[in-house]
């Protein structure tokens, strides 16, 4: 599995105008023995594998467009959280899978449950939550998704909630709003 090197991504972000190398942004590692965090999220204007590894080779205008996307900011915030929590590696589906390769995409789909299960922590980013309050009942503001934040109605949510031992939930501003153990009934 390809994992983001959290320190390299954050160092590159600090010096985005001066950086010239993509060395080590993504590395192929054994997820069975490497400790890593993983992100569960709703796709938005994401950043692809090709964009992530080729960011510094882009023309300045194209690079600016990529780094201003919500998806890029989500990568940076995820890396910051991973670093804060002591993780060197992070997996995010949008930028850690080379979707041009049907073999790699197929392998990722087949291995995804195991990857979530092997992660030390799963960061569940609830971009539709605008306050540090976990939704516990149907709310009118989520009418277009049956009263729940969109994260809860996605097809992949169940494995992303069940597989990891630790799931930490964050609101749209990356403020922690709780974890799986706190919300799961005893």
Secondary structure, DSSP 8 states (H G I E B T S, - for coil): -EEEEHHHHHHHHHTTTT----TTSEEE--TTTS--EEEE----S---HHHHHHGGGS-HHHHHHHHTSHHHHHHHHHHHHHHHTT-SEEE-HHHHS-TT-HHHHHHHHHHHHHHHHH-SEEEEE-TT--SS----S--GGGGGGTTS-GGGGSTTHHHHHHS-S-EEEE-TT--EEEEHHHHS--
